Amino acid sequence: MHPRLTRYQMIVVVTLVAAALIFIFANGAARFWWLAALCSVSGLWVGLGVSFPQWQMFGKNICSVATKRKIVALTFDDGPDAENTPALLALLAERKVRATFFCIGKRVAQQPELMKHMVADGHEIENHTFQHSPQTNIFSVRRLRNELTQAQVEVQRVAGRAPEFFRPPVGLTNPRIFRVTGELGLKVAGYTARGLDRRTDAPKKIVGRLLRKLKPGAIFLLHDAGVPRERLLAVVTLLLDKLEFEGYQCVRLDELMAEK
């Protein structure tokens, strides 16, 4: 059985067929304008697919899990942070909540004791590249493979378990990411909703962004690094209160995936 084309591959095929038809049936200035319009529309669709993981443009991007149980996965990116993460771990322990942390490999290597604390508390540690470079989405296959492999090695060395999931920095994807994660046996993790907690918004507004997309099997994205500690704790406390009021339980991403 041949593998199903991704949406990106289908757009490429449709664009090439449409371009061929334009060359056959259009002439002069009309041909130019039709080709320009075609390229613009195709480029727009691909660009939006890069930015929105829910579009599943280049491959399977886990943004939620179909389940009838009122459970959600609470995930944190960009840690560990020497100040924020211990305070967050204390809060989660107090609330008896286990979460998933997408960690930067370089930071994992710098803070092994904090990572061991995280594992001891029952949290899940996953791959968020080694350097978290803002240019990750334009890396070559070779460089991207090196980034992910280094992070895999560091997490396994410190946590005793190799990551199963990979979340790209800023959530941006492309065909190379799915090629490399496929080679490494990693699943690409997106999100149902993100709090955009790097903005200087009040906790109520950050939590509101998440709760607007609350549903069984949702995956929520927050950060345990790069945000003020007091606001992080206020956001997580408010979110946990709201979820408990709605009858929801927080689970790790691997636990949520077990519902499939």
C-alpha positions as CSV (number, residue, x, y, z in Angstrom):
1,M,0.0,0.0,0.0
2,H,1.4,3.4,-1.0
3,P,1.7,6.0,1.8
4,R,-1.0,8.7,1.8
5,L,0.1,12.1,0.5
6,T,0.5,14.8,3.0
7,R,-1.5,18.0,2.5
8,Y,1.8,19.8,1.5
9,Q,2.4,17.2,-1.2
10,M,-1.1,17.5,-2.4
11,I,-0.7,21.2,-2.7
12,V,2.5,20.8,-4.7
13,V,0.8,18.3,-7.1
14,V,-2.3,20.5,-7.6
15,T,0.0,23.6,-8.1
16,L,2.1,21.8,-10.7
17,V,-1.0,20.5,-12.6
18,A,-2.7,24.0,-12.4
19,A,0.5,25.6,-13.7
20,A,0.7,23.2,-16.6
21,L,-2.9,24.0,-17.5
22,I,-2.2,27.7,-17.3
23,F,0.7,27.3,-19.7
24,I,-1.5,25.4,-22.1
25,F,-4.6,27.6,-22.1
26,A,-3.4,31.1,-21.2
27,N,-1.2,33.4,-23.2
28,G,0.6,36.7,-22.7
29,A,-0.2,38.8,-19.7
30,A,-3.1,36.5,-18.7
31,R,-0.6,33.7,-18.2
32,F,1.6,35.8,-16.0
33,W,-1.2,36.9,-13.8
34,W,-2.8,33.5,-13.4
35,L,0.7,32.0,-12.5
36,A,1.2,34.8,-10.0
37,A,-2.1,34.2,-8.4
38,L,-1.5,30.5,-8.2
39,C,1.9,30.9,-6.6
40,S,0.5,33.4,-4.1
41,V,-2.4,31.2,-3.0
42,S,-0.2,28.1,-2.8
43,G,2.5,30.0,-0.8
44,L,-0.1,31.3,1.6
45,W,-1.6,27.9,2.3
46,V,1.9,26.4,2.9
47,G,2.9,29.4,5.0
48,L,-0.1,29.0,7.2
49,G,0.6,25.3,7.5
50,V,4.0,26.0,8.8
51,S,2.6,28.2,11.6
52,F,-0.5,26.2,12.6
53,P,0.3,22.6,13.6
54,Q,-3.5,21.8,13.7
55,W,-3.5,22.0,9.9
56,Q,-1.4,18.8,9.7
57,M,0.3,20.2,6.6
58,F,3.5,18.1,6.5
59,G,2.6,15.1,8.6
60,K,0.9,13.9,11.7
61,N,1.1,16.6,14.4
62,I,-0.5,15.5,17.7
63,C,-2.7,18.4,18.7
64,S,-5.3,16.6,20.7
65,V,-6.5,13.0,21.4
66,A,-10.0,11.7,20.8
67,T,-11.4,10.6,24.1
68,K,-14.7,10.9,26.1
69,R,-12.9,11.2,29.4
70,K,-12.5,14.7,30.8
71,I,-8.7,14.7,30.7
72,V,-6.2,17.1,29.3
73,A,-2.4,17.1,28.9
74,L,-0.6,20.1,30.5
75,T,2.7,20.8,28.8
76,F,5.5,23.2,29.5
77,D,8.2,24.4,27.0
78,D,11.7,25.8,27.1
79,G,12.9,24.6,30.5
80,P,14.3,23.7,32.8
81,D,14.7,27.1,34.5
82,A,16.7,27.3,37.7
83,E,14.2,29.5,39.4
84,N,10.8,28.9,37.8
85,T,10.9,25.1,37.4
86,P,11.5,24.2,41.1
87,A,8.6,26.5,42.1
88,L,6.4,25.0,39.5
89,L,7.3,21.5,40.5
90,A,6.4,22.3,44.1
91,L,3.0,23.6,43.0
92,L,2.3,20.6,40.8
93,A,3.3,18.3,43.7
94,E,0.9,20.1,46.0
95,R,-1.9,19.7,43.5
96,K,-1.0,16.1,42.7
97,V,-0.6,16.9,39.0
98,R,1.8,15.3,36.6
99,A,2.8,17.2,33.5
100,T,4.9,17.0,30.3
101,F,8.0,19.1,30.0
102,F,9.5,19.8,26.5
103,C,13.1,20.6,27.6
104,I,16.0,22.2,25.8
105,G,18.9,19.7,25.7
106,K,21.5,22.2,26.6
107,R,19.6,23.2,29.7
108,V,19.0,19.6,30.6
109,A,22.8,19.0,30.6
110,Q,23.4,22.1,32.8
111,Q,20.9,21.1,35.5
112,P,20.9,17.3,36.0
113,E,19.7,17.4,39.6
114,L,16.7,19.5,38.7
115,M,15.9,17.0,36.0
116,K,16.2,14.1,38.4
117,H,13.8,15.9,40.7
118,M,11.3,16.3,37.8
119,V,11.5,12.5,37.0
120,A,11.2,11.6,40.7
121,D,7.9,13.6,40.8
122,G,6.6,11.5,37.9
123,H,6.7,14.1,35.2
124,E,7.5,13.4,31.5
125,I,10.5,14.9,29.8
126,E,10.4,15.3,26.0
127,N,12.6,16.8,23.2
128,H,12.6,20.5,22.4
129,T,15.9,20.5,20.5
130,F,19.3,21.0,22.0
131,Q,19.9,24.7,21.4
132,H,16.3,26.0,20.7
133,S,17.6,28.2,17.9
134,P,15.1,30.7,16.3
135,Q,16.4,29.4,13.0
136,T,15.5,25.8,13.7
137,N,12.8,25.8,11.0
138,I,15.3,26.5,8.3
139,F,17.9,24.0,9.4
140,S,19.2,21.5,7.0
141,V,18.3,17.8,7.6
142,R,21.8,17.2,8.8
143,R,21.8,20.0,11.4
144,L,18.2,19.3,12.5
145,R,19.1,15.6,13.0
146,N,22.1,16.6,15.1
147,E,19.9,19.0,17.2
148,L,17.4,16.4,18.0
149,T,19.9,13.6,18.6
150,Q,21.9,15.7,21.0
151,A,18.7,16.4,23.0
152,Q,17.7,12.8,23.0
153,V,21.1,11.8,24.3
154,E,21.1,14.4,27.1
155,V,17.6,13.6,28.3
156,Q,18.2,9.9,28.3
157,R,21.5,10.3,30.2
158,V,19.9,12.4,32.9
159,A,16.3,11.1,33.0
160,G,17.1,7.4,32.2
161,R,14.5,7.4,29.3
162,A,14.8,8.6,25.8
163,P,12.1,11.1,24.7
164,E,9.1,9.8,22.7
165,F,7.8,13.2,21.5
166,F,9.3,16.2,19.8
167,R,7.9,19.7,19.8
168,P,9.5,22.2,17.4
169,P,10.5,25.6,18.7
170,V,7.7,28.1,18.3
171,G,5.6,25.2,16.9
172,L,6.8,25.8,13.4
173,T,7.0,22.7,11.1
174,N,8.2,21.7,7.7
175,P,8.9,18.5,5.7
176,R,12.4,18.2,7.1
177,I,11.2,18.0,10.7
178,F,8.9,15.1,9.8
179,R,11.7,13.4,7.9
180,V,14.1,13.6,10.8
181,T,11.6,12.7,13.5
182,G,10.6,9.7,11.5
183,E,14.2,8.6,11.3
184,L,14.6,9.0,15.1
185,G,11.2,7.4,15.9
186,L,9.8,10.6,17.5
187,K,6.2,11.8,17.3
188,V,5.7,15.5,16.6
189,A,3.6,17.1,19.3
190,G,1.6,20.3,18.7
191,Y,-1.1,21.7,20.9
192,T,-4.8,22.4,21.1
193,A,-4.3,25.8,22.6
194,R,-1.4,27.9,23.9
195,G,-1.6,30.5,26.6
196,L,0.7,32.9,24.8
197,D,2.1,33.5,28.3
198,R,5.2,35.3,27.1
199,R,3.0,38.3,26.6
200,T,2.5,40.7,29.5
201,D,-1.1,39.7,30.1
202,A,-2.9,39.0,33.3
203,P,-3.2,35.3,34.4
204,K,-7.0,35.5,33.8
205,K,-6.5,36.4,30.1
206,I,-3.8,33.7,29.6
207,V,-6.0,31.0,31.1
208,G,-9.0,32.2,29.1
209,R,-7.1,31.5,25.9
210,L,-6.7,27.9,27.0
211,L,-10.2,27.4,28.3
212,R,-11.8,28.6,25.1
213,K,-10.6,25.4,23.5
214,L,-11.1,23.1,26.5
215,K,-12.4,19.7,25.4
216,P,-11.6,16.1,26.4
217,G,-8.2,15.2,25.1
218,A,-6.9,18.7,24.7
219,I,-3.2,19.6,24.9
220,F,-2.4,22.9,26.6
221,L,1.0,24.7,26.1
222,L,2.6,27.0,28.6
223,H,6.2,27.9,29.5
224,D,8.3,27.3,32.6
225,A,11.1,29.5,31.3
226,G,11.1,33.1,29.9
227,V,8.2,34.2,32.0
228,P,8.0,35.8,35.5
229,R,7.8,33.2,38.2
230,E,4.9,34.8,40.1
231,R,2.8,35.0,36.9
232,L,3.7,31.4,36.0
233,L,2.5,30.2,39.4
234,A,-0.6,32.4,39.3
235,V,-1.5,31.1,35.8
236,V,-1.1,27.4,36.6
237,T,-3.0,27.8,39.9
238,L,-5.9,29.5,38.2
239,L,-5.9,27.0,35.4
240,L,-5.9,24.0,37.7
241,D,-8.7,25.6,39.7
242,K,-10.8,26.1,36.6
243,L,-10.1,22.6,35.3
244,E,-11.0,21.0,38.6
245,F,-14.3,23.1,38.7
246,E,-15.1,21.7,35.2
247,G,-14.4,18.2,36.3
248,Y,-11.2,17.8,34.3
249,Q,-8.0,15.9,35.3
250,C,-4.5,16.7,34.1
251,V,-2.4,13.8,32.7
252,R,1.0,13.4,31.0
253,L,1.1,13.4,27.2
254,D,2.0,9.8,27.1
255,E,-0.9,9.0,29.3
256,L,-3.2,11.0,27.1
257,M,-1.9,9.1,24.0
258,A,-2.7,5.8,25.7
259,E,-6.4,6.8,25.3
260,K,-6.1,6.2,21.5
